Amino acid sequence: MRKINFAIWVTTSGLMAFVILCSLPLSLVFLQLCFFLLSGSLIWMVITILKEGDPSSHRFDERFYEDEDVGPH
C-alpha cells in the first residue's frame, strides 16, 4: 500500500504543478515537456495500482462499492 500512496502522491503533485505552470506565461515547448512527463507518471501510477493493489473480496453484483452494501435486503 505504501507504493500505491507514493505513486498517487507524485502524480497528483505533478498535476498540480502542471496546472500552475499553465497559468504562467511560459514557452509552449516547456509545457509540452511537462505534459509528457505527467502522462508518463500517470501510466506509472496505473501500473503500480494494478500490480500492488488488493482485489476486492466481493463480486460486483454483491457490492457496487466496497464501502456500501447494496445487495438484496
Helices and strands as residue ranges (DSSP letters): H 2-23, H 28-52
